[in-house]
Amino acid sequence: MTPVTKEPAAADVAGIIRFVNLIAASGRSPRTTRRLQTVVQANVTITDTRALVRLMPDREITVGQAATVMDVDLSRASRQLARLQELGLVARTADPGDRRSSRITITDGGRALLHAWWAVWVNDYLVAVEDWPTGDIARLGELIERLHRAMALDDLGPVIDLPAGCVERAAPHADPARRAVLERFAPVVVSFVEWTGLTADPAVNSLRLAQLARCPVAMRSLIALRVVARHGPLTVSELGDRLEIDSSRASKYATELADKALLVRAVDNLDRRSSRLRATRKGAELIRRIDALQHEKVCEAVAAWPPADVTGCSSLLERYADDLASGHVDARGWAVPPTERVRGAAAAP
């Protein structure tokens, strides 16, 4: 008799989905871009850094090959590479085999920029587990590595060079046993996070999910719709505050969503001069459709896991997402460890 495999329930993978969505949201957040620019002192974006990651191997590639590894069309790759060249982050040389073509390489400046940024964001993922028991960190690392392999299959993404001393900086007082666990944990979580930012897998790629769900609006507007569906009704200024953008841009997103009948503007009963945004039934259904697709994809990845492992992975990642989301950064862009936050609060008048 063939055994029946039980598909994980929605609650079983909720923490996994929340964690990958947190990573995706962070990559699109204006706050992350501002932080990146503070750290590297250059007018770059997360999209720029992800393009550079794709070019990190010490090899020359054509624009067409760059488009393939960046998963964009040729014209977009050309624009992206021209921008990176203008910033001095990539170099373009004539192809000796075809003088009409050129080859692209990352420059020393591009590598230095990436390593400066990596040092900061790797620190985020280590600082977030500062007050975790060592055994929980080890278990989380094991499950993330297993999840990465289950979801990515044969395409685990690029290998990231961990910044020297990242564990010592994040946990300077760790004993040898805990340090060893963190040394093992750091590359595992970093590899998974970078894969989620670069992969085309619809389980974690919000653009691919939107395409599968036949979303009629741009990704930024879809993010705005999700905020309104979760927290609405909202004023335009409240939407802007939640998205960390100005009201004029929030209004632009709201207009696009309203034109597609995904949200409506209703007169505010407390202030007849203003209006509040709320998702329509069509808008809410679009969000449900996207969520169901993501849930299905994640469940497929862990279908062969014992239920206890799925639940444990989801629970630990939910906790990890909470700690990452509640983190604070200083004026230089570095994460502030929980213990320092407590000391700072105690010292405040």
Order of alpha helices (4+ residues) and beta strands (2+ residues): alpha-alpha-alpha-beta-alpha-alpha-beta-beta-alpha-alpha-alpha-alpha-alpha-alpha-alpha-alpha-beta-beta-alpha-alpha-beta-beta-alpha
